[in-house]
Amino acid sequence: MAKTFTGRPIVAGNITGQSIVTRQGFNILASYQQSYFNRRKAICSDQNNTDLYGKDLAKKVICLPKGIGSTTGGMILQVVAELGNGPKALLFSEHIDSLSAAGVILSEMWSNKKIVTVDGLGAEFLAYVQNDMSIKINEDGSVVVNDAV
């Protein structure tokens, strides 16, 4: 069985991918700081994020409440996307922060690398989704989560 959530598309797209979940703020710089030059993996290096630390973020659908961290966060998203190890999508339960928004928009504009992004999916979304679920994202901002882990 699947459950559908609806949010606001920031970077629209139709994709399917595998979820990776954090229930705390996602620090883009800390998470990707050791992955700049690795084109196959993006192992999360943020020791403060116990949900993601040590896990491969490359080409995953990252489900998160919000982005946190320094002003370089947007640039880091753009760089890891250009290198080919960025996330496939970012799904925010809350409203997207300006740094993450800049990163996903610049990734598409400057590097022609789309990071499909939807925000405002709600607390119920983040409570429901688990690691390794199949997620289908539609251009209209609807997100279908397959409940089979």
N, C-alpha and C positions, 0 to 999 in steps of 0.2 A: 504494500500500500504506500501511497505517496501523499505528501502534504504540500500545499501551495501557500506561499507568502507573497505579498505584493509590496514593492518599495518604489523608489524613484530612481530611474536609470540616469546615471551620471555619464557613463560611457556605455552606450547601448550595444547589445550584441546577442546572438543566439549561439550558445555554447553549452557543452556538457563537460563536467570535470569531477574530480575527486576532492572532497572537502578535507580541510585541516582547520581546527577550531581553537581559538583562544577566547577566554571569557574575561580577559583583562585588556587594557590598552595595548595597542601594537606599536612598538617603537621601531620604525622603519630602519633608521640608521643602525641601531644596536643589533637588529635582527639580521641585516644583510652585510654588516661591516667586513666580514671575512669571505664574502662570496663575489666580490667584484670581478674576479678574473677566472672564475670557474664556470665554464659554459654548460656543464651537465648537472651540477647540484648547487643548491643554495641552502646550506645547512644553517639553521637559525643559531646565531651566536649571542642572543640576548639572554644572559644568565638570570635576569630578573623575570623572564616570562617562562614560568615552569610548564605552561601548556605547550609551548613550541620549541623550547631550547633543545638543540641537537637534532631536530627533525628537518627533513628536506622540504623547503617551501617552493622549489622550482615547479612551475606549471600546475600548481595546486589552486583550488578555489579557497582562498583564505576567508574564513568567517570570523568576524570580530565585532566588538562593540564600537570602538573608535580608534583613531590613530593618535599617538602621543609622540613627543620628542622634539628634536631640534628642527630648525628651519631647513636643514639639508635633506629632510625626509623626502620631499617631492623630487629632488634631483636624484636621490638614490633609487627611487622607483623607476625613473626614466632610464638610468644607467643599467640597472639589472635587467630591465625589459629589453634594452638594446643588445645586451650581451646574450640574451636568450635564456636566462634563468629566473626571470621575473614570475610573478604569479599569473595564472590564467585569468583569475577574477578576484575582486575584493567585494565581499558582501558585508555591509555595515548594519548592525541592528539599530544604531543611533544615526544621527546626521553625520555626514562626512566632514572631516576637518579640512581646513583650507590647504594644508600642506599635502595631504593625500590627494585632494582634488587636483592641485597643480601637477603632481606627479603623473597621475593617470592621463590628464589632458595633454601634457607635454610629451609623454610616451607616444601617444597617437600622432600628435602634430609633428614632432621633430624626428622621431625614429620610425614612424609608421608601424608601431607595435601597440596593439590594442590590449589594454587590461580592462576587461569588461567590469563595470563597477555599478553597484546598486546600493543605495542607502535607505534608511528609514524602514528596515524590515521588522523592527520591533523586538522586544524582549522575549516574546514567545518563540521567535525564530531562533535566537541564540540559545534558548533553553532546550530546544528540540534537536538541533543539528549536532551530530557527533562526527568524530574523525572517520575518514574513509567512506563516507556516504556518497552516493552518486547524486550530483546536483545538475539540474538543467536550468539554464538562465535564458529567458526570452527577452527580446528587444523592448517589450513594454514594461519591464521591471518585475515581471512575475518570476518567481523562483520555485521550482518544484524539487523537493527533497525526498529522495527515496528512503524509506525508513529501514530498509535492510542494510545492516552494517556489514 
